[in-house]
Structure formats: structure tokens, C-alpha cells
Amino acid sequence: MDVRNTRDTVKPENYNWKVLLVADAGLGKTTFVGTAPDVGIAACEPGEGGGTLSIVKAGVDFVEPRTFADFRSICYDTFGPFQKKRSVALDSLSYMVKSFIKEHVLTAFPAKNPREAMRRAAGIPSGFDFGEIAELTRNLLNALLAQKKHVLVTALAKYEKDDNGIIIRVKPDLPGALGDACAAMFDSVLFLKSRKLLRDPRDPRSAYIQRYFITQTDNIHLAKDRNNSGKPFLNAEEIFDKDTGVGSFPDLLNKILTGHATAIQPTSAASIEVK
């Protein structure tokens, strides 16, 4: 094992941001992913080009995984075109899990009884299938996050409500307990949201939609960010404007690297007490 120093980890040439982006469909997950430096995208959302039409102008390289083997090759960095990429993205993990990861589990593991066999033949998981899907996905994510590059994973949002229909928790839409557990696997878990605002409070025609990231938990969203020095480097809410670049991947990454650089202060030799 190589001995490393924590300060070296956050040098700009060494730092690799591992981020999970959670949002409802259509809010701009793919748009944010497309701003990452030299990114290769495993696109798995419905629609032409695996849902990449929103970033056509960005000219981003992508593949559309068709099988479990395709997805595994990307996670283990064995897919040629992405090996030299600075960033790799899965967009979105929710769709991948519900398609060929589920199909792999339903076909790779034998059914325990005729009823289970019938459910599997219809593409319906049952019993331990959900646990198998979650564990397999977790193992693949571990391999992906071990890559020495920026890693972006998107997921749809899942809402939990109380008996009165009030939302009490928002987390990634992933199987079993993985929706809660996967947050611990990433350095940052961001929730992309939108709200309607007025540029002129007196003019309803000045209304516009503002998109923003929740970067820290508010006791409802399962957000977090390990990048801090006792105080987070990212604001609790970060505006995302694709037209100006505010809140883009490079913009947020620059805030993180600047925060780390500012927090690391060289220790004066005169102040060191020799023991």
C-alpha cells in the first residue's frame, strides 16, 4: 500500500470529485453532467441517444449500455473509449437498476419455487431479489468510485410521505436499503431542485424558473458534502444556471478546490514544539 498525505489528495491535479446528483426527471441532471471536464457518459435514460439530446451542443462522448456486461465494463474501467477520460458519468443509475441490473438478477439466480419462477418470467422481482439487486449495484458502484477520475452518478428522486401525505424524506430512487446507504459512498450528494421566482416583485410577468442544488441535509433531503474544514465550502444552496456557467461542474469544483487550498495553511517551523 502506498502511504499518501491528505493534503496531496486535494491538489487540483490529484483531486477527483465523486458526486451523486439526485433530481426529478427533466430538471437538468444530464445538463449538469455535460459540464464535467472531458466526460464520457453511460447514458441509460429513455429517449434518443439515451436521453442526451439536451447536451447535443456540448459535443459529449457517450455510450448506451445495452446489457449488464456493458454496464460492468464501464464500472470496472474496461471500456476502451472511457479509459483515458478525465470524468465518467452514469446517467441515470435509477434506470440502469430497473433495466438490465434487474434483468441480470432475475436470470442469473435460480428461482426457489414455481411462483417465484412465474414472477421472474414476467420480469417482477420478489423475495430476496431486491436485496440481490441492491448488493450487486453497490459492488458495481464501489468499482466505479475507485477509478482515478471524476465520477458523476445521477438518480431519480424518491419521496417518502407520512400518513397525512406530507413529504418527510427525499432520497435516491434505488432498490432496498441502497437509497440510504449509497449516500455514504460518495463525497457529495446533491439534490437538484427548481422554484418559481419574480425578477420584479411587482410584475407577475417577470416570473422565471430558478434551478438550484441542495448541498447539505435539511432533515428532509439526504444531501451531504465531505468537502469542508469545519465549515462547508459549498453554500447550503447553490444556484445552477447553464447559460452563465454558475453552478456548473467546473464552477462547483473550483469552489471546493479553493476552499481546500485556503484551509491548508503551512505550519511555521518556529511554532512546532519538538517532543
BANU-385187 format. One record per atom (N, C-alpha, C, O): residue in three letters; x, y, z. Coordinates in pm, whole numbers, plus 50000, padded with zeros to 5 digits. Example, Ala and Ser with C-alpha at 12.3 -4.5 7.8 and 13.67 -1.06 7.14 Angstrom:
// residues 2
ALA513194943150780;ALA512304955050780;ALA513204967050780;ALA514244966850846;SER512854977550708;SER513674989450714;SER512905000350787;SER513415011450804;
***
This chain:
// residues 275
MET500844988050000;MET500005000050000;MET500875012550000;MET501885013150070;ASP500485022449923;ASP501225034949917;ASP500805044150030;ASP499605045750056;VAL501765050150098;VAL501485060050201;VAL501265073450134;VAL502125078250060;ARG500135079450159;ARG499785092350098;ARG499495102450207;ARG499225098950321;ASN499565115050170;ASN499245125750263;ASN497915131950223;ASN497665133950104;THR497075135150321;THR495735140350291;THR495795153450213;THR494905156350134;ARG496835161450235;ARG496925174150163;ARG497155172050013;ARG496685179749930;ASP497885161249981;ASP498125158449840;ASP496825154649769;ASP496685156949649;THR495895148849843;THR494645144349783;THR493865155649719;THR493215153749617;VAL493935167649780;VAL493125178749731;VAL493905188449643;VAL493435199549617;LYS495075184549598;LYS495755192649497;LYS494955191749368;LYS494455180949334;PRO494825202749295;PRO493985202649174;PRO494305191449077;PRO493395186049014;GLU495565187849063;GLU495925177348967;GLU495595163349020;GLU495585153648943;ASN495325162149150;ASN495045149049209;ASN493575147049246;ASN493105135649251;TYR492875157849271;TYR491535156749329;TYR490525151149228;TYR490435155849115;ASN489795141149272;ASN488735135149190;ASN487425136149268;ASN487285130149375;TRP486485143549214;TRP485205145949283;TRP484245134649251;TRP483945132049135;LYS483755128049354;LYS482805117049340;LYS481445122049389;LYS481235123949509;VAL480525124249295;VAL479275131049330;VAL478055123249279;VAL478035118149167;LEU477045122649365;LEU475755116949330;LEU474765128349317;LEU474575136149410;LEU474135129449200;LEU473175140049174;LEU471775134149166;LEU471515125349084;VAL470885138949251;VAL469515133649260;VAL468535144549218;VAL468655155949262;ALA467575141049133;ALA466595150949088;ALA465415143949022;ALA465505132348982;ASP464315151249012;ASP463185146348934;ASP463535146748786;ASP464465153748745;ALA462805139248706;ALA463045138948562;ALA462835152748500;ALA461875159748533;GLY463735156548411;GLY463585168948337;GLY464145181448401;GLY464015192248344;LEU464755180248519;LEU465255192248587;LEU466655196448540;LEU467045207948560;GLY467395187348479;GLY468715191448428;GLY469875182948475;GLY471005187648476;LYS469615170548514;LYS470705161848557;LYS471735160048445;LYS472935161548466;THR471235156848327;THR472125154548214;THR472865167248175;THR474035166748136;THR472195178548184;THR472835191348152;THR474025193748244;THR475085198048198;PHE473855191048374;PHE474975192748468;PHE476095182948436;PHE477265186748435;VAL475745170448410;VAL476745160348377;VAL477575164748256;VAL478785162548251;GLY476925170948159;GLY477595175148037;GLY478605186148057;GLY479385189047966;THR478615192548175;THR479585203248202;THR480875197948263;THR481825205648279;ALA480925185148298;ALA482135179548358;ALA483275179348256;ALA483015178048137;PRO484515180748301;PRO485655181148207;PRO485925167648143;PRO486045157548212;ASP486025167548010;ASP486385155747933;ASP485605143447983;ASP486195133348022;VAL484285144647979;VAL483445134148037;VAL482985124047933;VAL482695127647818;GLY482915111547973;GLY482285101147894;GLY481055096447970;GLY481145093348089;ILE479915095847903;ILE478645093047971;ILE478105079347930;ILE478005076247812;ALA477755071348030;ALA476975059248006;ALA475525063548019;ALA475005064848130;ALA474865065647906;ALA473525071447902;ALA472475060547897;ALA472485052047808;CYS471565060847993;CYS470595049948002;CYS469175055048028;CYS468335047548077;GLU468905067647997;GLU467555072648017;GLU466735070547889;GLU467295069247781;PRO465405070347900;PRO464555068647781;PRO464755080347685;PRO465045091547726;GLY464605077547558;GLY464725088047458;GLY465915085847366;GLY466755077247391;GLU465955093647261;GLU467035092647162;GLU468375095747227;GLU468505105047306;GLY469385087647193;GLY470705089947249;GLY470785087847397;GLY471625093847465;GLY469905079247451;GLY469945076547595;GLY469625088647679;GLY470055089647794;GLY468845098047622;GLY468455109847696;GLY469455121247690;GLY469435130147776;THR470335121147590;THR471405131247582;THR471075142947490;THR471945151347464;LEU469845143847440;LEU469525154547345;LEU469705168547404;LEU469955178047331;SER469595169747536;SER469725182947599;SER471165188147596;SER471385199947622;ILE472145179447565;ILE473545183947564;ILE474175181747426;ILE475395180047416;VAL473355181747323;VAL473865179747187;VAL474965189947154;VAL475995186247098;LYS474745202647189;LYS475695213147154;LYS477035211447225;LYS478055216547178;ALA477045204347339;ALA478275202647415;ALA479235192947347;ALA480425192847378;GLY478745184747257;GLY479615175347188;GLY480275165347280;GLY481485163347274;VAL479485158947367;VAL480005149847468;VAL479995135547417;VAL479045131347350;ASP481045127847447;ASP481095113747410;ASP480195105647504;ASP480165108047625;PHE479465096047446;PHE478605087747530;PHE478425074047468;PHE478665071947349;VAL478015064647552;VAL477635051347507;VAL476285048147568;VAL475905054047669;GLU475575038947507;GLU474305034347561;GLU474455019647600;GLU474385010847514;PRO474645016847729;PRO474765002947772;PRO473504995047735;PRO472394999647758;ARG473694983347678;ARG472564975047636;ARG472424962647724;ARG471344956747733;THR473504958747788;THR473494946547868;THR474184949048002;THR474834959248023;PHE474024939448091;PHE474714940048219;PHE476224940248199;PHE476934947248270;ALA476714932548101;ALA478154932148074;ALA478664945848031;ALA479774949748068;ASP477874953147953;ASP478254966747912;ASP478434975548035;ASP479444982548049;PHE477454975148122;PHE477474983548242;PHE478664979848331;PHE479334988648385;ARG478914967048347;ARG480014962548430;ARG481364967248374;ARG482254971048450;SER481514966848243;SER482774970948181;SER483064985648207;SER484224989548221;ILE482034993748212;ILE482215008048239;ILE482625010148384;ILE483525018048413;CYS481975003148476;CYS482285004648618;CYS483695000148650;CYS484365005948736;TYR484154989748582;TYR485504984548607;TYR486544990648514;TYR487684986148509;ASP486135000948439;ASP487055008448353;ASP487694999648248;ASP488875001448215;THR486944990248194;THR487484981648089;THR486934985247951;THR487214978447852;PHE486144996047947;PHE485585000447818;PHE486535010647757;PHE486695021647810;GLY487165006947646;GLY488245014847587;GLY488065029847580;GLY488915037047633;PRO486985035047517;PRO486865049547497;PRO486855057747625;PRO487155069647621;PHE486505051647740;PHE486435059447863;PHE487695058147950;PHE487805065048051;GLN488605049547913;GLN489775047247996;GLN490635059748013;GLN491235061748119;LYS490695068147910;LYS491535080047917;LYS490745092747947;LYS491295103747944;LYS489465091147977;LYS488635102748009;LYS488995108348147;LYS489415101048236;ARG488835121448162;ARG489055127848293;ARG487865125548385;ARG488015125248507;SER486675123848326;SER485455121848404;SER484635110748340;SER484665108848218;VAL483885103548424;VAL482955093548374;VAL481635095148449;VAL481625098248568;ALA480535093048378;ALA479225095248439;ALA478265083948405;ALA478315078248296;LEU477405080848500;LEU476275071748479;LEU475005079948486;LEU474735086348588;ASP474225079748380;ASP473025088148373;ASP471875080148311;ASP471835078848188;SER470945074948390;SER470935075648534;SER470965061548593;SER470555051848528;LEU471455060648716;LEU471555047848783;LEU470185041848810;LEU470015029648808;SER469205050348835;SER467845045248861;SER467325037048744;SER466755026348764;TYR467535042048622;TYR467085034648504;TYR467915022148481;TYR467385011748441;MET469205022848507;MET470065011248489;MET469654999948582;MET469594988248542;VAL469375003448708;VAL468974993448806;VAL467674986648766;VAL467524974548779;LYS466734994748714;LYS465414989448680;LYS465374982248546;LYS464364976448508;SER466494982648474;SER466524975848344;SER467454963748350;SER467044953248398;PHE468704965148303;PHE469504953148289;PHE470114947748417;PHE470474936048422;ILE470234955948523;ILE470684950248651;ILE469604941148707;ILE469884930148754;LYS468364945848702;LYS467254937448746;LYS467144924948661;LYS466964913948713;GLU467254926648529;GLU467144915248439;GLU468244905048464;GLU468004893048455;HIS469454909948496;HIS470574900848524;HIS470274892448647;HIS470484880348646;VAL469784898748752;VAL469474891448875;VAL468364881248851;VAL468424869948901;LEU467354885048776;LEU466224876048753;LEU466594863948667;LEU465924853648672;THR467654865248588;THR468064854148502;THR469274846548555;THR469474834948520;ALA470094853048639;ALA471334846748685;ALA471134837848806;ALA471904828548829;PHE470084840648885;PHE469864833049007;PHE468624824148990;PHE467594828848942;PRO468724811449028;PRO467584802349010;PRO466414805749102;PRO466624810349214;ALA465204803549054;ALA464004805849135;ALA463894794949242;ALA464294783549220;LYS463344798749358;LYS463234789449469;LYS461964781149465;LYS461874770749529;ASN460984785749389;ASN459724778449381;ASN458994782549252;ASN459374792449189;PRO457964775049213;PRO457244778049088;PRO456644792049084;PRO456634798548979;ARG456144796649198;ARG455534810049200;ARG456584820649170;ARG456344830049094;GLU457754819049230;GLU458834828549205;GLU459294827849061;GLU459644838049001;ALA459284815949004;ALA459674814248864;ALA458714821548772;ALA459134827548673;MET457424821048804;MET456424828048724;MET456624843048731;MET456514850048630;ARG456904848148852;ARG457114862548869;ARG458364867048791;ARG458354877548726;ARG459404859148798;ARG460634862648726;ARG460414862548575;ARG460934871048503;ALA459634852748528;ALA459354852048385;ALA458614864448338;ALA458724868548222;ALA457844870548429;ALA457104882748396;ALA457924895248424;ALA457444906448405;GLY459194893448470;GLY460054904848498;GLY459784911648629;GLY460104923348646;ILE459184904348725;ILE458814910248854;ILE459704904448963;ILE459644892448989;PRO460534912549028;PRO461374907549138;PRO460514903649257;PRO459404908849276;SER461024894449338;SER460324890549459;SER461314885649562;SER462454882149530;GLY460884885349688;GLY461714879749794;GLY463084886249802;GLY463214898349819;PHE464104877749790;PHE465484882449805;PHE466014889649681;PHE467134894749682;ASP465224890149574;ASP465694896549451;ASP466104911049475;ASP467114915649421;PHE465314918049555;PHE465614932249579;PHE466954933849650;PHE467724942949620;GLY467214925049745;GLY468494925549814;GLY469644922349721;GLY470704928649728;GLU469444912549631;GLU470484909049534;GLU470754920649439;GLU471914923549407;ILE469694927349395;ILE469854938749305;ILE470634949849373;ILE471544955749315;ALA470274952749499;ALA470944963449574;ALA472414960149597;ALA473274968749581;GLU472714947649635;GLU474104943849664;GLU474944943949537;GLU476094948349539;LEU474384939249427;LEU475114939449301;LEU475394953749257;LEU476494956849210;THR474404962449272;THR474594976549236;THR475664982949324;THR476484990649275;ARG475644979849452;ARG476644985449544;ARG478054981249505;ARG478974989349506;ASN478234968549468;ASN479544963649427;ASN480034970749301;ASN481214974049289;LEU479124972849207;LEU479494979749084;LEU479854994349111;LEU480794999749051;LEU479115000749201;LEU479435014549237;LEU480805015549304;LEU481555024949279;ASN481125005749389;ASN482445005649452;ASN483555005449347;ASN484555012649359;ALA483374997249245;ALA484374996449139;ALA484455009549062;ALA485545014149028;LEU483315015549033;LEU483285028148960;LEU483975039249039;LEU484765046948984;LEU483655040149168;LEU484205050949251;LEU485695049249277;LEU486355058749319;ALA486225037349253;ALA487665035049273;ALA488495040549158;ALA489725041149168;GLN487845044449049;GLN488575049848935;GLN489195063248970;GLN488595071349041;LYS490385065548920;LYS491105077948949;LYS490695088848849;LYS491485093248766;LYS489435092948860;LYS488885103448775;LYS487635108748843;LYS487135102748938;HIS487115119948794;HIS485835124848845;HIS484755114748811;HIS484715109448700;VAL483875112148905;VAL482785102748883;VAL481465109548918;VAL481285114549029;LEU480545109748822;LEU479215115448843;LEU478185104448822;LEU478205097448721;VAL477295103148916;VAL476195093448905;VAL474895101048930;VAL474775108049030;THR473935099548841;THR472645105948863;THR471605095448901;THR471725083748866;ALA470595100148972;ALA469495091349012;ALA468235099649023;ALA468285111649050;LEU467105093249002;LEU465825099849024;LEU465555101049174;LEU466145093849254;ALA464675110249209;ALA464335112349349;ALA463175103549391;ALA462245101149314;LYS463235098649513;LYS462155090649571;LYS461635097849695;LYS462415101849782;TYR460325099349702;TYR459715106949811;TYR459015097649910;TYR458225089149871;GLU459325099550038;GLU458625092250143;GLU457685101950214;GLU458075113150249;LYS456435097650236;LYS455425106250297;LYS454875099950425;LYS454895087750442;ASP454375108550514;ASP453755103450635;ASP452285100250607;ASP451835100850493;ASP451555096750710;ASP450155092850693;ASP449275104050642;ASP448175101550593;ASN449755116450655;ASN448975128050608;ASN449395132550469;ASN448915142750419;GLY450275124950407;GLY450715128450273;GLY451785139050268;GLY452085144350161;ILE452385142350382;ILE453445152550388;ILE454795145850364;ILE455105135650425;ILE455585151750275;ILE456905146250245;ILE457815147550366;ILE458005158550418;ILE458365136450411;ILE459235136550527;ILE460675132850491;ILE461585134650573;ARG460895127550369;ARG462245123650330;ARG462325122550178;ARG461415117550112;VAL463435127350124;VAL463715126249982;VAL465095119949967;VAL466075124750025;LYS465165109149890;LYS466425101949875;LYS466525096349733;LYS465575097449657;PRO467665090349697;PRO467795084549562;PRO466825072949543;PRO466585065149636;ASP466275071849424;ASP465365060949390;ASP466185048849350;ASP466445046549231;LEU466575041049450;LEU467385029149430;LEU466815017749513;LEU466075020349609;PRO467125005349481;PRO466454994049546;PRO466874991549690;PRO467994994749731;GLY465924985749766;GLY466214981749902;GLY466744993149987;GLY466265004549978;ALA467734990050069;ALA468335000050158;ALA469405008250089;ALA470015016950151;LEU469645005449960;LEU470715012349889;LEU470435027249877;LEU471365035249872;GLY469165031049872;GLY468825045249863;GLY469375053249979;GLY469725064949963;ASP469445047150097;ASP470035053750214;ASP471535051250220;ASP472305060550247;ALA471955038850195;ALA473345035150215;ALA474285041250112;ALA475445044050144;CYS473825043349988;CYS474735047949883;CYS475235062049909;CYS476295065849858;ALA474505069849988;ALA474965083550018;ALA476325083450085;ALA477125092650067;ALA476605072850162;ALA477895072050232;ALA479035068850137;ALA480205070250174;MET478715064450016;MET479745060349922;MET480335072149845;MET481435071049791;PHE479625083449841;PHE480035095049761;PHE480565106249850;PHE480185107449967;ASP481445114449792;ASP481935126249865;ASP480845136849875;ASP480765144049974;SER480005137749773;SER478935147649772;SER477655141349720;SER477685133649624;VAL476555144549784;VAL475235140649736;VAL474435153449719;VAL474095159949818;LEU474145157149595;LEU473465169649564;LEU472055166849515;LEU471815157249442;PHE471115175349556;PHE469735174449507;PHE469435186649421;PHE469535198049467;LEU469085184149297;LEU468745195049205;LEU467245197849214;LEU466415188849196;LYS466915210349242;LYS465525214349262;LYS465225226549173;LYS466125232149111;SER463955230449168;SER463565242549095;SER462485249949174;SER461755243949253;ARG462395263049149;ARG461365271249213;ARG461055283049123;ARG461885287449043;LYS459845288049136;LYS459405299449056;LYS459645312249134;LYS459225313549249;LEU460325321849070;LEU460645334649133;LEU460225346049041;LEU459935344048923;LEU460195358149097;LEU459905370349021;LEU461145379149017;LEU461725382149121;ARG461545383148899;ARG462655392648889;ARG462235406348943;ARG463035413549003;ASP460965409748921;ASP460375421948974;ASP459165417949058;ASP458155413449003;PRO459245419549191;PRO458155415349279;PRO456805421549243;PRO455755416449282;ARG456825432649169;ARG455585439649134;ARG455035435448998;ARG453945439748958;ASP455795427048929;ASP455395423348793;ASP455315408148779;ASP456355401548769;PRO454115402448777;PRO453995387848764;PRO454535382448632;PRO454825370548621;ARG454655391348533;ARG455205386948404;ARG456705384848409;ARG457305379748314;SER457325388848519;SER458775387148531;SER459135373648594;SER460285371348632;ALA458155364848603;ALA458385351748666;ALA459385343448584;ALA459395344148461;TYR460195335948652;TYR461135326748587;TYR461385314948679;TYR461095315548799;ILE461935304248624;ILE462235292148699;ILE463715292148735;ILE464575292748647;GLN463995291448862;GLN465385290748909;GLN465705276448951;GLN464945270249026;ARG466815271348902;ARG467265258148944;ARG468405259749044;ARG469225268849032;TYR468455250849140;TYR469465251949245;TYR469755238149305;TYR468935229049297;PHE470935236949365;PHE471335224749432;PHE471175226249583;PHE471535236649639;ILE470655216149646;ILE470735214849791;ILE471975206449818;ILE472055195049773;THR472945211949891;THR474225205149912;THR474405199550052;THR475325191850077;GLN473515203450143;GLN473605198850282;GLN472235194150328;GLN471215199050280;THR472215184850421;THR470945179550465;THR470105190350533;THR470625198650608;ASP468805190050505;ASP467855199050570;ASP466855190850649;ASP465735195250677;ASN467275178650685;ASN466455169050759;ASN465335163050674;ASN464515155350724;ILE465295166450544;ILE464365160250451;ILE465145154050335;ILE464975142250304;HIS465995162050272;HIS466815157150162;HIS468085150550218;HIS468735155950308;LEU468415139050163;LEU469585131650208;LEU470845136850140;LEU471585129250077;ALA471085149950152;ALA472235156350089;ALA473405156850186;ALA473225156150307;LYS474605157950130;LYS475815159150214;LYS476985163450127;LYS476945162650005;ASP478045168050195;ASP479275171450126;ASP480435170050223;ASP480475176750326;ARG481375161350191;ARG482535159250278;ARG483555170650266;ARG484445171850351;ASN483445178750164;ASN484425189350142;ASN484155200950237;ASN483275209250212;ASN484915201550345;ASN484745212250442;ASN485965212850532;ASN486795203750533;SER486065223450606;SER487115224950707;SER486455229250838;SER486915238450905;GLY485395222350873;GLY484555226450984;GLY483395234750935;GLY482335235250998;LYS483595241350822;LYS482575249150753;LYS482555244750607;LYS483605244250544;PRO481385241450552;PRO481315236650413;PRO481845246950314;PRO481685259050333;PHE482475242050209;PHE482975250950103;PHE481855255050007;PHE481925265549945;LEU480835246649996;LEU479685249949913;LEU478575255549999;LEU478395251350114;ASN477835265049946;ASN476685270450018;ASN475625259650033;ASN475605250049956;ALA474755261250130;ALA473675251550150;ALA472815250450025;ALA472285239749995;GLU472685261549953;GLU472015261649823;GLU472935268249722;GLU473445279249746;GLU473155261649610;GLU473995266949502;GLU473125268349378;GLU472495258749333;ILE473095280349321;ILE472315282849200;ILE472935275649081;ILE474155274949069;PHE472085270148995;PHE472555263548873;PHE471945270548752;PHE470735270148730;ASP472815277048675;ASP472385284148555;ASP473285279648440;ASP474435283748431;LYS472755271248354;LYS473565265448247;LYS474035275848147;LYS475055273948081;ASP473305287048133;ASP473655297248035;ASP474875305448077;ASP475665309547993;THR475015307748208;THR476145315748258;THR477275307248313;THR478375312148336;GLY477005294248334;GLY478025285548391;GLY478025285148542;GLY478785277548603;VAL477175293348604;VAL477075293148750;VAL476505279748795;VAL475475275348744;GLY477175273248889;GLY476705260548938;GLY477035248748848;GLY476585237548872;SER477825251148743;SER478265240148657;SER479285231648734;SER479735235448842;PHE479625220148679;PHE480615211648746;PHE481925219148770;PHE482425218748882;PRO482505225948668;PRO483765233248693;PRO483605244248798;PRO484525246748876;ASP482445250848801;ASP482235261748897;ASP482225256449039;ASP482895261949126;LEU481465245749064;LEU481415240049198;LEU482755233749236;LEU483195234749350;LEU483395227249139;LEU484705221249167;LEU485715231849205;LEU486535229649295;ASN485675243349139;ASN486605254249171;ASN486365259249314;ASN487325262249386;LYS485115260049356;LYS484825264249493;LYS485395254349594;LYS485935258149698;ILE485285241449561;ILE485795231149651;ILE487315231749661;ILE487865231449771;LEU487985232749547;LEU489445233149547;LEU489975245949612;LEU490975245649683;THR489295257049588;THR489685269649652;THR489505268649803;THR490335273549879;GLY488415262249846;GLY488185260449989;GLY489265252150054;GLY489745255550162;HIS489645241349989;HIS490705232950045;HIS492035240450050;HIS492755239750150;ALA492355247649943;ALA493625254849938;ALA493695265550047;ALA494745267750107;THR492565272150071;THR492525282450174;THR492635276350313;THR493245282250403;ALA492035264750330;ALA492035258450463;ALA493395252950502;ALA493725252150621;ILE494195249250401;ILE495515243550431;ILE496525254950446;ILE496925261250348;GLN496925257450567;GLN497885268050595;GLN499215261650634;GLN499255253450727;PRO500325265150567;PRO501635259450603;PRO501965262450749;PRO501785273650796;THR502435252350819;THR502805253850960;THR504215259750971;THR505165254750912;SER504315270451048;SER505615276651066;SER506505267451149;SER506085261951251;ALA507755265951103;ALA508685257151173;ALA508915261851315;ALA509115253851406;ALA508895275251335;ALA509135280851469;ALA508025277451566;ALA508235277651687;SER506845274451515;SER505735271651604;SER505615256951642;SER504785253251724;ILE506485248551579;ILE506415234251609;ILE507185231151735;ILE508355234751750;GLU506515224451826;GLU507145220551951;GLU507715206651937;GLU506995197051911;VAL509025205551954;VAL509685192751940;VAL509545184952071;VAL509865189852179;LYS509065172352056;LYS508885163952175;LYS509685151152161;LYS509675142752251;
***
